[in-house]
Amino acid sequence: MRLLRCEKGATAVEYAMIIGLIALFAFAAYMALGKQVQRIIGQMWQNMKEAKAGGE
């Protein structure tokens, strides 16, 4: 009977599910926004290189 009343295992499973959902949403956000962020960083890098070349 003590085993049936123990809720520590259930709590661990709940935490694992929450962590899994957070990881899933983080991965989905990365997949959705990753290419856009990479494009913006590439444009910024190109602008910095052009600005440096123009100053010489």
N, CA, C and O of each residue as an XYZ file, in Angstrom:
224
protein
N       0.813     -1.199      0.000
C       0.000      0.000      0.000
C       0.857      1.264      0.000
O       0.488      2.276     -0.597
N       2.017      1.194      0.684
C       2.885      2.365      0.715
C       3.324      2.754     -0.682
O       3.453      3.937     -0.997
N       3.555      1.747     -1.522
C       4.008      1.988     -2.889
C       2.953      2.745     -3.689
O       3.301      3.596     -4.508
N       1.695      2.458     -3.473
C       0.620      3.120     -4.210
C       0.451      4.570     -3.784
O       0.004      5.399     -4.576
N       0.807      4.886     -2.534
C       0.663      6.257     -2.044
C       1.874      7.135     -2.342
O       1.801      8.356     -2.203
N       2.963      6.539     -2.741
C       4.184      7.289     -3.032
C       4.006      8.065     -4.327
O       3.699      7.486     -5.369
N       4.197      9.371     -4.259
C       3.984     10.215     -5.438
C       5.284     10.776     -5.996
O       5.244     11.594     -6.915
N       6.420     10.369     -5.478
C       7.697     10.895     -5.963
C       7.943     10.507     -7.406
O       8.441     11.319     -8.186
N       7.605      9.283     -7.775
C       7.783      8.837     -9.157
C       6.917      9.621    -10.114
O       7.360      9.976    -11.207
N       5.675      9.899     -9.716
C       4.768     10.658    -10.568
C       5.293     12.076    -10.774
O       5.196     12.619    -11.874
N       5.838     12.667     -9.738
C       6.373     14.012     -9.850
C       7.565     14.044    -10.812
O       7.699     14.970    -11.612
N       8.414     13.040    -10.730
C       9.562     12.981    -11.641
C       9.106     12.855    -13.083
O       9.680     13.481    -13.974
N       8.087     12.058    -13.317
C       7.559     11.899    -14.669
C       6.968     13.214    -15.158
O       7.163     13.585    -16.316
N       6.262     13.911    -14.310
C       5.680     15.199    -14.698
C       6.773     16.202    -15.062
O       6.657     16.917    -16.058
N       7.831     16.254    -14.257
C       8.937     17.160    -14.564
C       9.613     16.782    -15.877
O       9.990     17.656    -16.659
N       9.764     15.510    -16.114
C      10.371     15.053    -17.368
C       9.508     15.452    -18.561
O      10.035     15.837    -19.605
N       8.198     15.363    -18.417
C       7.304     15.762    -19.508
C       7.392     17.266    -19.759
O       7.381     17.701    -20.910
N       7.480     18.057    -18.702
C       7.596     19.505    -18.850
C       8.897     19.854    -19.555
O       8.908     20.683    -20.465
N       9.997     19.227    -19.141
C      11.292     19.488    -19.769
C      11.256     19.080    -21.244
O      11.804     19.777    -22.099
N      10.615     17.959    -21.534
C      10.489     17.516    -22.913
C       9.702     18.498    -23.763
O      10.076     18.769    -24.904
N       8.616     19.034    -23.221
C       7.823     20.019    -23.971
C       8.607     21.301    -24.204
O       8.532     21.886    -25.285
N       9.356     21.741    -23.203
C      10.179     22.939    -23.370
C      11.210     22.716    -24.465
O      11.425     23.591    -25.304
N      11.846     21.555    -24.463
C      12.834     21.244    -25.496
C      12.185     21.197    -26.867
O      12.766     21.674    -27.842
N      10.993     20.630    -26.955
C      10.272     20.557    -28.229
C       9.948     21.949    -28.761
O      10.148     22.224    -29.944
N       9.449     22.828    -27.895
C       9.136     24.191    -28.327
C      10.389     24.969    -28.702
O      10.364     25.749    -29.654
N      11.486     24.774    -27.972
C      12.734     25.451    -28.305
C      13.242     24.996    -29.668
O      13.702     25.813    -30.465
N      13.160     23.704    -29.935
C      13.591     23.181    -31.230
C      12.704     23.713    -32.349
O      13.208     24.073    -33.413
N      11.396     23.770    -32.127
C      10.473     24.288    -33.137
C      10.753     25.766    -33.420
O      10.719     26.195    -34.573
N      11.026     26.536    -32.378
C      11.345     27.955    -32.569
C      12.641     28.107    -33.344
O      12.744     28.969    -34.217
N      13.628     27.285    -33.036
C      14.897     27.338    -33.757
C      14.681     27.008    -35.231
O      15.235     27.677    -36.103
N      13.889     25.994    -35.508
C      13.643     25.601    -36.892
C      12.873     26.697    -37.635
O      13.119     26.925    -38.820
N      11.960     27.365    -36.966
C      11.154     28.398    -37.609
C      11.946     29.683    -37.821
O      11.787     30.340    -38.850
N      12.786     30.048    -36.874
C      13.468     31.343    -36.932
C      14.947     31.241    -37.272
O      15.588     32.263    -37.513
N      15.497     30.051    -37.299
C      16.925     29.875    -37.492
C      17.448     30.494    -38.772
O      18.459     31.195    -38.746
N      16.787     30.253    -39.886
C      17.264     30.772    -41.169
C      17.141     32.291    -41.238
O      17.996     32.954    -41.826
N      16.101     32.841    -40.650
C      15.944     34.294    -40.651
C      17.041     34.960    -39.825
O      17.624     35.960    -40.245
N      17.314     34.407    -38.663
C      18.365     34.964    -37.809
C      19.719     34.829    -38.498
O      20.532     35.753    -38.451
N      19.966     33.696    -39.130
C      21.227     33.483    -39.832
C      21.373     34.484    -40.979
O      22.473     34.983    -41.222
N      20.288     34.783    -41.683
C      20.335     35.751    -42.780
C      20.640     37.148    -42.250
O      21.435     37.874    -42.848
N      20.027     37.527    -41.150
C      20.260     38.851    -40.570
C      21.704     38.992    -40.109
O      22.335     40.023    -40.342
N      22.227     37.963    -39.459
C      23.620     38.011    -39.007
C      24.561     38.093    -40.202
O      25.560     38.810    -40.156
N      24.251     37.363    -41.275
C      25.065     37.427    -42.489
C      25.068     38.817    -43.102
O      26.104     39.292    -43.567
N      23.908     39.471    -43.104
C      23.830     40.838    -43.634
C      24.642     41.800    -42.772
O      25.340     42.671    -43.290
N      24.547     41.638    -41.472
C      25.313     42.506    -40.578
C      26.813     42.303    -40.797
O      27.574     43.270    -40.820
N      27.235     41.053    -40.959
C      28.649     40.743    -41.190
C      29.125     41.383    -42.488
O      30.214     41.954    -42.545
N      28.304     41.285    -43.528
C      28.654     41.868    -44.821
C      28.759     43.391    -44.710
O      29.678     43.991    -45.267
N      27.830     44.010    -44.001
C      27.876     45.474    -43.815
C      29.129     45.897    -43.071
O      29.732     46.921    -43.392
N      29.523     45.108    -42.075
C      30.739     45.440    -41.323
C      31.966     45.314    -42.209
O      32.871     46.146    -42.132
N      32.013     44.286    -43.049
C      33.145     44.121    -43.952
C      33.210     45.246    -44.957
O      34.301     45.721    -45.270
N      32.068     45.692    -45.478
C      32.032     46.795    -46.430
C      32.461     48.094    -45.768
O      33.179     48.892    -46.370
N      32.024     48.311    -44.527
C      32.402     49.530    -43.816
C      33.895     49.557    -43.545
O      34.522     50.613    -43.638
N      34.469     48.420    -43.214
C      35.900     48.335    -42.976
C      36.679     48.563    -44.252
O      37.706     49.242    -44.232
N      36.211     48.005    -45.374
C      36.891     48.172    -46.659
C      36.807     49.622    -47.141
O      37.729     50.117    -47.790
N      35.709     50.297    -46.825
C      35.544     51.685    -47.251
C      36.424     52.642    -46.471
O      36.715     53.733    -46.960
N      36.859     52.272    -45.273
C      37.676     53.147    -44.446
C      39.140     53.115    -44.780
O      39.898     53.944    -44.279
N      39.565     52.187    -45.607
C      40.997     52.074    -45.911
C      41.430     53.010    -46.981
O      42.606     53.030    -47.344
